Amino acid sequence: MMRARAWAWRRTGAPRRAHGALVVLPLLVAGVAPLGAQGMRIRGTTTSRLLELRPFVSDSVLASTITDTSGGTQYRLAPNGLTVKCIEGETWCRYRRSSERRESAVPVFQDLDITAWGLGQGISAHAELRGRTAFGSDRDLWPRALDRFDVLAAYLEVAREKGQARLGRQWLTSGLGFYNFDGASVELRPWRRLSLNAWGGVSLARGLNELRTSGEIAGIDEFPPEQDAYLLGAELRVRPTARSTASVMYQRELMRNRGGLFSERLAADGTLRTGRVQWEAAVEHDLAQQNLNNARLQLRLPTMRGVQVAVEGRRFRPFFELWTIWGAFSPVGFNEASLISTWALPSRRLGGSLRGSWRQWDETNAGLQSTSLRDRGWRVAGDAAWRTSGALTVHGGYAIDIGLGAARNDATFGARYDGGDRWSAGLTGSMFQSIYEYRLGTGRVYGTSFDGALRLTRDVRLVGDFTVYQQSFTNRAPQTDWSQRRGTLRLEWTAGMGGADGADR
């Protein structure tokens, strides 16, 4: 019923203008802040990335050259080792493979984080802005590379001893994940051990900073929302004792015409120390669909001789908003048990971690009646780092993940030299292999990576990395060739003016 309502939405323009004003207002204040403010600080990050991929191209082989029929009536194994699709009566068998030619994109981002204070007692203005452009032979390889400008956040903040309030575009991170919206939020702290947060406004698509009707979702989804939503929520946090904390949070996304819901969710978490043992628990519940999305209980034992162990049990089921059709496919959940251990020698020069987990998926009601699908999986990972008496650190790690019709293992080994605050450099080798969708013989990918950082001045730092990946084919040749190059160059800088209050911001 709720999903049917969601697909029957209609657009109007008034709320779009209202939420636009909430964004523009803090920007205008931030723009005039230097005239009367005690100070302003701007943190900037200029990032350029190199991305290479081999796009898929169509190819074919003569059907008469196909002798392998083990793949059934259509899918066969060609002499070149690739899986092809053959249709009865056609001369050619067709397939798609990676192109011999690499396509590249070089997206460039300019992020600005602006804070101005001194607009009044406890009043400040904040803005997080992002500009984008892209170069290369195929600029569309990087999603939204040609979306020139984004306002990630822009709000006024009024802070007092017993609480604070914000107005404008803002984001919050909670037990339900990351949400951003255009509106207002208030935090009250009437007592030292109690706080109450409340927020509301026009909801934005998570990770996009756009309205759901802006076209960003419509470009990739056959059934995009036809109406925007309002976000309303509240959270209560309490610390009953010095050894315990607890919080409960309620949030809903309501259609703009208030005729239905996008989502209605509840989250709770808490920690408790009993002696030297710490307990942690968290729950996420989808009230609209009556699904338990996540339940986690962790027991963290005290450190003994440099070793700390934690045991965790988890129940997980994917969450989908009511407007999207993906929830209709009834994704299954899983139960997971994990063991996490970290260790370090007394000198702190050698340490590492070891993690292991076991999963069991719910019944999928899929597959062949004669052959049941695998419903269990496990993963093991470990890493270690050794710091020499000088500034050299050697590190390595290995992980393997065996899942439902898929598997992956990867290993890394490298070294890093830390030249203090002025510079650092590292060299890392890596290898990974993925087996997915019940296919074997995809080969291994080897990578060599170099990264470094150089402080040019007290407020300017240059950071970069460059990696070359080369795929080594084994057994059957894969349709996808992962051989490529990746790189990042980032310039970080800070500029400020005004009073000493800025040092605390």
C-alpha positions in Angstrom: 0.0 0.0 0.0 2.7 2.5 1.0 4.8 1.7 -2.1 1.8 2.1 -4.4 1.2 5.5 -2.9 4.9 6.4 -3.4 4.6 5.7 -7.1 1.6 8.0 -7.4 3.2 11.2 -6.3 2.9 14.5 -8.1 5.3 17.5 -8.1 4.7 21.0 -6.8 7.0 23.9 -6.7 6.5 25.7 -3.3 8.5 23.5 -1.0 11.4 23.6 -3.5 11.6 27.4 -3.1 11.2 27.1 0.7 14.1 24.7 1.1 16.2 26.8 -1.3 15.9 29.7 1.0 17.3 27.7 3.9 20.4 27.0 1.9 20.9 30.5 0.6 20.5 32.3 3.9 23.6 30.8 5.6 25.6 31.3 2.5 24.8 35.0 2.5 25.7 35.3 6.1 29.0 33.5 5.5 29.7 35.8 2.7 29.4 39.0 4.8 30.9 37.5 7.9 34.4 39.0 7.6 32.8 42.5 7.8 31.9 42.1 11.5 33.2 38.8 12.5 36.2 38.2 14.8 37.6 35.7 12.4 37.2 33.2 9.6 39.0 30.1 8.6 39.0 28.4 5.2 40.3 24.8 4.7 40.7 23.8 1.1 41.5 20.5 -0.6 42.3 20.4 -4.3 42.1 16.8 -5.6 42.9 15.4 -9.0 42.5 11.7 -9.7 43.4 9.4 -12.6 40.9 6.6 -13.4 41.4 4.0 -16.1 39.0 1.3 -17.3 38.6 -0.9 -20.3 35.0 -0.5 -21.5 33.0 -3.5 -22.7 32.8 -4.1 -26.5 30.7 -6.6 -28.5 32.5 -9.4 -30.3 31.7 -12.7 -32.0 33.1 -16.0 -33.1 31.9 -18.5 -35.8 29.4 -21.0 -34.3 31.1 -23.7 -36.3 34.2 -23.3 -34.2 32.4 -24.1 -30.9 32.8 -27.7 -29.9 32.2 -27.4 -26.1 28.5 -28.0 -25.2 28.9 -28.3 -21.5 27.3 -24.9 -20.9 23.8 -26.0 -22.1 21.8 -25.0 -25.1 23.1 -21.4 -25.3 26.2 -20.6 -23.3 29.3 -22.3 -24.7 33.1 -22.1 -24.2 34.9 -20.6 -27.2 38.4 -21.6 -28.3 39.8 -18.4 -26.9 38.6 -19.4 -23.4 35.7 -16.9 -23.2 32.1 -17.8 -22.5 29.8 -17.0 -25.5 26.1 -17.1 -26.3 25.0 -19.1 -29.2 21.5 -19.0 -30.6 20.3 -21.9 -32.7 20.3 -21.2 -36.4 22.7 -18.2 -36.2 26.1 -18.3 -37.8 27.9 -16.3 -35.1 28.1 -16.7 -31.3 28.3 -13.4 -29.5 29.9 -12.1 -26.3 31.1 -9.0 -24.6 34.7 -8.4 -23.4 37.0 -5.7 -22.2 38.3 -3.4 -25.0 41.9 -3.5 -25.9 42.0 0.2 -25.6 42.0 1.9 -22.2 39.7 4.8 -21.5 40.6 7.4 -18.9 39.0 10.1 -16.8 40.7 12.7 -14.7 38.2 14.3 -12.3 39.2 17.4 -10.4 37.5 18.5 -7.2 37.8 21.7 -5.2 36.5 21.4 -1.6 36.2 24.4 0.7 35.3 24.2 4.4 34.5 27.7 5.6 33.9 28.7 9.3 33.2 32.2 10.4 32.7 33.1 14.1 32.0 36.2 16.2 28.7 37.1 14.5 27.2 37.4 18.0 27.4 35.6 21.3 28.0 31.9 20.3 26.9 32.5 16.7 28.9 31.1 13.8 28.4 30.3 10.1 29.6 27.1 8.3 29.8 26.1 4.7 31.1 23.1 2.9 31.3 23.6 -0.9 32.5 21.4 -3.7 33.4 22.3 -7.3 34.0 19.6 -10.0 35.3 19.2 -13.5 36.8 16.4 -15.5 39.3 15.7 -18.3 40.3 12.6 -20.2 39.1 10.5 -23.1 35.9 9.4 -21.3 34.9 11.9 -18.5 31.7 9.9 -17.7 33.8 7.1 -16.1 33.6 9.2 -12.9 30.0 9.6 -11.7 28.8 13.2 -11.5 32.1 14.5 -12.7 30.3 17.2 -14.8 28.1 18.3 -11.9 30.0 21.5 -11.5 29.0 22.7 -8.0 27.5 21.3 -4.8 26.6 22.8 -1.5 27.4 19.9 0.9 26.5 22.0 4.0 25.6 25.6 4.7 24.1 26.5 8.1 24.1 29.1 10.9 24.8 27.8 14.4 23.9 29.3 17.7 25.7 27.6 20.7 24.9 28.0 24.3 25.9 26.2 27.5 22.7 24.2 27.6 22.5 23.4 23.9 22.8 24.6 20.3 20.7 25.1 17.2 21.4 25.0 13.5 19.5 26.3 10.4 20.3 25.5 6.8 21.7 22.6 4.9 23.3 20.1 7.2 24.0 16.4 7.7 23.8 14.0 10.6 25.5 10.7 11.3 23.6 8.3 13.6 22.8 4.7 14.2 20.7 4.8 11.0 23.6 6.0 8.9 24.2 9.2 7.0 21.3 11.7 6.3 21.4 15.2 4.9 18.6 17.7 4.7 17.7 21.4 4.4 16.1 22.5 7.7 16.7 23.0 11.4 18.1 21.0 14.2 18.2 21.6 18.0 20.3 20.0 20.7 19.3 20.5 24.4 21.5 19.5 27.3 19.5 20.3 30.4 21.7 18.0 32.6 25.2 16.8 32.2 24.1 13.2 31.7 21.2 13.9 29.4 20.8 15.4 25.9 17.9 15.6 23.4 18.3 16.2 19.7 15.5 17.0 17.2 15.7 17.8 13.5 13.4 18.4 10.6 13.4 19.7 7.0 13.4 18.8 3.4 15.1 15.4 2.9 17.9 15.0 0.4 18.9 11.8 -1.3 21.7 10.2 0.7 25.2 10.8 -0.8 23.8 13.0 -3.6 22.9 16.3 -1.8 20.0 16.6 -4.3 16.3 16.4 -4.1 14.9 13.0 -5.1 13.0 14.7 -8.0 16.1 16.5 -9.3 16.8 13.9 -12.0 19.9 12.3 -10.4 17.9 9.2 -9.4 15.7 9.3 -12.6 18.8 8.9 -14.7 19.5 5.4 -13.3 16.2 4.2 -11.9 13.2 3.2 -13.9 10.7 4.2 -11.2 12.1 7.3 -9.6 10.2 9.2 -6.9 7.7 11.7 -8.2 7.6 13.7 -5.0 10.1 15.0 -2.4 10.0 14.2 1.3 10.3 15.8 4.7 12.7 14.4 7.3 11.7 14.4 11.0 13.6 12.8 13.8 14.6 12.9 17.5 17.2 11.3 19.6 17.5 10.9 23.4 21.0 10.2 24.9 21.5 9.4 28.5 24.5 8.4 30.6 23.0 6.9 33.8 26.4 6.1 35.3 30.1 6.8 34.5 30.3 3.2 33.1 27.2 3.2 30.9 25.6 5.1 28.1 22.3 4.6 26.1 20.5 6.3 23.3 17.2 5.8 21.3 16.4 7.5 18.0 13.2 7.7 15.9 13.1 9.1 12.4 10.7 9.2 9.5 10.7 10.5 6.0 7.2 11.8 5.1 5.9 12.4 1.6 5.5 16.1 0.8 1.7 15.7 0.5 1.8 13.7 3.8 0.0 10.9 2.0 2.5 8.2 2.8 6.1 7.4 3.8 9.5 7.0 2.4 10.8 5.4 5.6 10.1 5.1 9.3 12.9 3.8 11.4 14.0 3.2 15.0 17.5 2.8 16.3 19.0 2.2 19.8 22.4 1.5 21.2 24.2 1.3 24.5 27.4 0.4 26.3 28.0 -1.0 29.7 31.2 -1.7 31.7 31.0 -4.5 34.2 34.4 -4.8 36.0 37.0 -4.8 33.2 34.5 -6.2 30.6 32.7 -3.9 28.1 29.3 -4.7 26.5 28.1 -2.9 23.4 24.7 -3.4 21.7 22.9 -1.7 18.8 19.6 -2.3 17.0 18.1 -0.8 13.8 14.4 -1.5 13.0 12.3 -0.7 9.9 8.9 0.2 11.4 7.3 0.7 8.0 8.2 -2.8 6.8 8.4 -4.4 10.2 11.9 -5.7 9.5 14.8 -6.0 11.9 17.6 -4.5 9.8 20.5 -4.8 12.2 21.1 -6.2 15.7 24.6 -6.4 17.1 25.9 -7.5 20.5 29.7 -7.3 21.3 31.6 -8.4 24.3 35.1 -6.8 24.7 37.4 -8.5 27.1 40.1 -6.7 29.1 43.6 -6.4 27.6 46.0 -9.1 28.9 49.7 -9.0 28.0 49.0 -6.7 25.1 46.2 -8.8 23.6 42.6 -7.7 23.5 39.8 -10.0 22.3 36.2 -9.1 21.3 33.3 -11.5 20.5 30.4 -10.3 18.4 27.1 -11.6 17.2 25.1 -9.9 14.5 21.8 -10.2 12.7 21.5 -8.2 9.4 18.9 -7.6 6.7 19.2 -4.9 4.0 17.1 -1.8 4.3 15.3 -0.2 1.3 13.2 2.9 1.3 9.5 2.4 0.3 9.7 4.3 -3.0 12.3 2.0 -4.6 11.3 -1.3 -6.2 14.4 -3.1 -5.0 12.7 -4.0 -1.7 10.2 -6.1 -3.7 12.9 -8.6 -4.5 12.9 -9.7 -0.8 16.6 -9.6 -0.1 17.6 -12.2 2.5 19.5 -11.5 5.6 22.2 -13.4 7.5 23.4 -14.2 11.0 27.1 -13.7 11.7 29.4 -14.6 14.6 32.8 -12.8 14.7 36.0 -12.9 16.8 38.3 -9.9 16.7 41.7 -9.8 18.3 44.3 -7.0 18.5 47.8 -7.4 20.0 50.9 -5.3 20.5 54.3 -6.0 22.2 55.1 -3.9 25.3 57.5 -1.8 23.2 54.7 -0.9 20.8 57.1 -1.6 17.9 55.3 -4.7 16.7 51.5 -5.2 16.6 48.6 -6.4 14.5 45.1 -7.8 14.4 43.3 -11.0 13.6 39.7 -11.2 12.6 37.4 -14.1 11.8 33.7 -14.5 11.1 31.1 -17.1 10.1 27.9 -16.3 8.3 24.6 -18.2 7.6 22.2 -16.7 5.1 18.4 -17.1 5.2 16.6 -19.3 2.7 16.6 -17.8 -0.7 14.0 -20.1 -2.3 16.2 -20.1 -5.4 18.4 -22.5 -7.3 17.9 -26.0 -8.6 15.8 -28.5 -6.7 18.5 -31.2 -7.2 21.3 -28.9 -6.0 20.8 -26.6 -3.0 22.6 -23.3 -2.9 25.4 -22.7 -0.4 24.0 -20.9 2.6 27.1 -20.5 4.7 30.3 -18.5 4.4 33.3 -17.4 6.4 36.1 -14.9 6.3 39.5 -14.6 8.0 41.8 -11.6 7.9 45.0 -10.7 9.6 47.6 -7.9 9.5 50.8 -6.9 11.3 53.1 -3.9 11.4 56.7 -3.6 12.7 58.3 -0.3 13.4 62.1 -0.3 13.4 64.2 1.7 15.8 64.2 4.4 13.1 61.4 5.9 11.1 60.8 2.8 8.9 57.6 0.7 9.3 57.0 -2.7 7.5 53.5 -3.9 7.2 51.5 -6.8 5.7 48.2 -8.5 5.6 46.1 -11.3 4.2 42.3 -11.8 3.9 40.1 -14.5 2.5 36.3 -14.4 2.1 34.2 -17.4 1.0 30.6 -16.6 0.4 27.4 -17.5 -1.4 28.6 -18.3 -5.0 31.5 -15.9 -4.6 35.0 -15.8 -3.1 37.8 -13.3 -2.7 41.3 -13.3 -1.3 43.8 -10.5 -1.2 47.2 -9.9 0.3 49.4 -6.7 0.8 52.9 -6.1 1.8 54.8 -2.8 2.0 57.0 -0.4 3.8 56.7 3.3 4.9 59.3 5.8 5.9 58.1 8.7 8.1 60.3 11.8 7.8 58.5 13.6 10.6 56.1 16.4 10.0 57.9 17.4 6.7 57.5 14.3 4.5 56.6 10.6 4.3 56.8 7.9 1.6 55.6 4.4 1.2 55.7 1.4 -1.3 53.1 -1.3 -1.3 52.5 -4.5 -3.3 49.1 -6.1 -3.4 47.4 -9.1 -5.0 43.7 -10.1 -5.1 41.5 -12.7 -6.8 37.8 -12.6 -7.0 35.6 -15.5 -8.0 32.0 -14.4 -8.5 28.7 -15.4 -10.0 29.7 -19.1 -9.9 32.5 -18.5 -12.5 36.1 -19.8 -12.1 39.3 -18.9 -13.8 39.2 -15.1 -13.5 42.9 -14.9 -12.8 44.7 -12.7 -10.3 45.3 -9.0 -10.2 48.7 -7.7 -9.0 49.2 -4.1 -7.9 52.2 -1.9 -7.1 51.5 1.4 -5.3 53.6 4.4 -4.3 52.3 7.1 -2.0 53.9 10.1 -0.3 53.2 13.4 1.5 55.2 16.6 1.5 54.6 19.6 3.7 55.4 22.7 1.7 54.6 25.3 4.4 53.0 25.2 7.8 49.5 25.5 6.2 50.1 23.7 2.8 50.6 20.0 2.3 50.9 17.9 -0.9 49.7 14.3 -0.8 49.7 11.7 -3.7 49.6 8.1 -4.7 50.0 6.1 -7.9 49.1 2.4 -8.5 49.6 0.1 -11.5 47.3 -3.0 -11.6 48.1 -5.9 -13.9 45.9 -8.9 -14.4 47.4 -12.4 -14.8 45.2 -14.8 -16.6 44.8 -18.4 -15.4 42.6 -21.2 -16.7 39.8 -19.6 -18.7 40.3 -16.1 -19.9 37.9 -13.5 -18.3 35.6 -11.1 -20.1 36.8 -8.3 -17.8 40.5 -7.2 -17.9 41.4 -5.3 -14.7 44.8 -4.0 -16.0 44.8 -0.3 -15.4 46.4 2.6 -13.6 45.0 4.7 -10.7 46.4 7.9 -9.2 45.5 10.7 -6.8 47.2 14.1 -6.2 45.8 16.3 -3.4 46.8 19.8 -2.2 45.6 20.6 1.3 45.8 24.2 2.5 44.4 26.4 5.3 43.9 30.1 5.3 42.5 32.2 8.2 42.1 35.6 9.7 40.8 37.2 12.9 41.0 36.5 16.6 42.4 33.6 18.7 39.0 32.0 19.0 39.6 30.4 15.6 42.3 28.2 17.0 39.6 26.2 18.7 37.5 25.6 15.6 
